[in-house]
Amino acid sequence: MGDCIFCKISEGKISAKKIFEDDELLAFEDAAPQAPVHFLVIPKKHIANIMECSDAGLLGRLMFKAKDLAVLKGCGEDGARFVVNCKGNGGQTVPHLHVHVLGGRPLAWPPG
C-alpha cells in the first residue's frame, strides 16, 4: 500500500526495532511506548483493519504470535494488554491491521 507506514516497515523502507519476522508476520517495538513492554504485531499483507480481515487463520496466528512474544518479553506471569483498534471511533491511527501488546506495569481500565 503506497503510503502505509507499516507496509514500508515490512518492506524495509523504514527502519524499526524488529523483535520477530517470518513470511507472514512482523513484530516491532512501538516508536512511542506507553509501557515498559510495548510492541506491535502486524500481518505483512496490507489489511486496513480487523473488520476487513476475512482470514480467521491469519487472525489466530497474529494473536498467538502476540501472546508468545509477550511471554518472551517477560509478561507471562503478570499479564499484558492486547489491543486491536479499528477505524476512527476505535482509535486506529495507522490504517493497517495491528495488535498492540503492552505490559511490564499495571494498566488502568478504562484506558484514558
ABEGO torsion letter per residue (X at the ends): XAABAAAAAAAGABBBBBABBBAABBBBBBABBABABBBBBBBABBBABAAABABAAAAAAAAAAAAAAAAAAGAAAAEBBBBBBBEAAAGBABBBBBBBBBBGBBBBOBBX
